[in-house]
Every structure is written in structure tokens, then in C-alpha cells.
């Protein structure tokens, strides 16, 4: 039986969206956006401003931004979850998504994009938001990574 796969992503600027689109095409997966109910503005994303929305969310680990539309993962065996790295971790909207689904019997693979941050323990930090899932270690993906390279990576995961 072949696994049914979904690529989900949160993207505030479009970079992660482009990578997610290439990955979904490369592996023949469906594609769905983790979309906050209130879109992020440029001011919200200003990490130099301690009062910006992203800075406030980073400091308060309890914040869970509402999502515009729920994503139903019931029809999938493997779900890739993509996001930009903010302070070497996933944005809070990703946790909102993970905590709103039943992950029993599902496999989650994360991928992260960043213009400057290294990948810290972001993938492992998310495990508590979906403890019933089987987590496969993900990786940082370059913004311009080719579809062929993404396909090779996914194939190597032996899902």
C-alpha cells in the first residue's frame, strides 16, 4: 500500500510556500497552507522590535494564534510540516495546527527554511504538540533547493 502524503506549511513571506510547493510536486503529495486567521504584516515580522507580534509570540510560549481554516489530516499517513525558523524555532501558528489534530497512526516530518537562522532543536521542540505522532527527523531546506533534491531527500526517509 502506498502512503497518502500531505505537505503543510506556514509561510509569512512566501519562501516556505515555494519550497512546500516544490516538495509536494516532487513527491506527489497534496498541499495545504497553515494560515493564521490574522495574516502577519511586515511590522509583525520585525524581529528587531520587541513589541512586534512575532517577538511577543516568541517570548510567550502559551500563545496559539487562531488559524483561518482547519486542516484535516485524517486522510493522510504522512504529513510534512514546513515553516520558517524564527529564533531557531517554529512559529506559534505551527503549534496551533499540530495541537488541533489527532495524530494517532500518523507520521510527521518537518522541514524549515531560514535566511539566517540555523536549525536548532525546533523539530524536537514540536513533539509535545503532537505526542501521538511518529516523528521522523526533518531538515533545514534552502529557499532555492531543487525539486530533484527535495525528492531525493524524501525518498531517503524510507517512509
C-alpha distance (Angstrom), angle and dihedral (degrees) to the residues before:
residue distance angle dihedral
X1 . . .
X2 3.78 . .
X3 3.76 118.1 .
X4 3.78 119.6 -110.8
X5 3.80 107.4 -128.7
X6 3.78 134.9 -162.0
X7 3.79 128.5 -172.1
X8 3.80 112.7 -152.7
X9 3.76 124.6 -178.3
X10 3.77 145.0 178.7
X11 3.79 113.5 -148.9
X12 3.78 125.2 171.9
X13 3.82 96.5 178.0
X14 3.81 104.6 23.7
X15 3.81 99.5 -103.9
X16 3.80 95.9 104.7
X17 3.81 90.1 42.1
X18 3.81 90.8 58.8
X19 3.81 92.4 49.2
X20 3.82 91.3 46.6
X21 3.81 91.2 51.2
X22 3.81 91.2 52.1
X23 3.80 92.2 46.4
X24 3.81 93.5 48.6
X25 3.80 91.0 49.8
X26 3.81 92.1 46.0
X27 3.81 94.3 53.8
X28 3.80 100.0 31.2
X29 3.80 93.9 -114.7
X30 3.78 131.9 148.4
X31 3.81 116.1 -107.3
X32 3.81 128.9 -139.1
X33 3.79 132.2 169.7
X34 3.80 124.4 -129.5
X35 3.77 93.8 -138.7
X36 3.81 123.0 -174.9
X37 3.80 116.0 -133.9
X38 3.80 87.3 -126.4
X39 3.82 110.4 44.7
X40 3.79 117.6 -134.3
X41 3.80 117.0 -107.8
X42 3.80 126.0 -152.5
X43 3.82 88.2 -101.0
X44 3.83 90.1 52.1
X45 3.80 89.6 55.9
X46 3.82 97.2 48.9
X47 3.79 100.3 119.5
X48 3.83 90.6 -174.2
X49 3.82 89.9 64.5
X50 3.80 109.2 78.0
X51 3.81 88.6 -158.7
X52 3.80 95.8 53.9
X53 3.78 117.7 115.7
X54 3.80 93.8 -112.1
X55 3.82 91.6 48.8
X56 3.81 92.5 49.4
X57 3.81 91.5 47.5
X58 3.78 90.6 49.2
X59 3.80 92.8 53.8
X60 3.82 95.4 44.7
X61 3.79 107.7 60.0
X62 3.81 91.5 -173.3
X63 3.81 94.5 64.6
X64 3.81 114.1 110.8
X65 3.81 111.7 180.0
X66 3.80 112.9 -143.1
X67 3.79 115.9 -108.7
X68 3.78 123.7 -129.2
X69 3.81 94.5 -134.2
X70 3.79 130.9 6.6
X71 3.80 117.5 -116.7
X72 3.80 114.5 -136.8
X73 3.80 111.2 -144.8
X74 3.81 96.0 176.6
X75 3.82 94.2 106.2
X76 3.81 94.5 53.2
X77 3.79 136.3 81.1
X78 3.82 97.7 -169.6
X79 3.80 125.3 34.8
X80 3.79 122.1 -171.2
X81 3.81 111.7 -155.7
X82 3.80 116.7 -159.2
X83 3.77 129.6 -172.6
X84 3.80 143.2 150.1
X85 3.77 117.4 -98.7
X86 3.78 112.1 -110.5
X87 3.81 110.2 -173.8
X88 3.82 88.1 -17.0
X89 3.80 92.1 -57.9
X90 3.80 140.6 86.2
X91 3.81 119.9 -86.8
X92 3.81 114.3 -103.3
X93 3.83 92.6 -110.6
X94 3.81 87.6 70.1
X95 3.80 89.9 58.9
X96 3.81 89.9 49.0
X97 3.81 88.2 56.7
X98 3.80 95.2 44.9
X99 3.80 93.7 47.2
X100 3.80 93.2 49.9
X101 3.82 97.0 59.7
X102 3.80 137.8 71.2
X103 3.79 104.9 -119.3
X104 3.81 99.5 -180.0
X105 3.80 108.7 136.0
X106 3.82 93.0 7.5
X107 3.78 130.3 118.5
X108 3.81 119.7 -140.7
X109 3.80 124.3 -160.3
X110 3.80 118.6 -177.4
X111 3.77 128.6 -152.5
X112 3.77 125.4 -175.7
X113 3.79 135.9 -162.4
X114 3.78 128.5 -157.4
X115 3.74 140.0 163.8
X116 3.79 92.7 -149.7
X117 3.81 115.3 -7.6
X118 3.75 120.9 97.8
X119 3.75 118.3 -134.7
X120 3.76 108.4 -96.6
X121 3.78 123.8 175.8
X122 3.81 91.5 -51.4
X123 3.80 95.9 128.3
X124 3.80 93.8 48.0
X125 3.81 91.3 44.4
X126 3.80 88.9 61.2
X127 3.80 95.1 56.4
X128 3.80 92.7 88.7
X129 3.82 89.4 58.8
X130 3.82 91.2 61.3
X131 3.81 107.2 19.8
X132 3.82 94.3 162.4
X133 3.81 92.0 61.6
X134 3.77 126.7 94.5
X135 3.81 103.5 -121.9
X136 3.79 120.9 -148.9
X137 3.82 114.8 -165.8
X138 3.79 111.3 -103.8
X139 3.76 132.5 -165.4
X140 3.78 147.8 -136.3
X141 3.79 110.8 -90.2
X142 3.78 124.8 -155.5
X143 3.79 116.6 -120.7
X144 3.80 91.5 -120.3
X145 3.80 98.0 39.2
X146 3.79 109.9 144.7
X147 3.76 125.0 -114.2
X148 3.81 89.0 -119.4
X149 3.81 92.1 55.3
X150 3.81 91.1 47.2
X151 3.81 90.3 50.3
X152 3.81 91.2 50.1
X153 3.80 91.1 50.3
X154 3.82 92.7 49.2
X155 3.81 92.1 47.1
X156 3.79 89.6 51.9
X157 3.79 91.0 58.2
X158 3.82 90.2 73.1
X159 3.76 93.1 -142.9
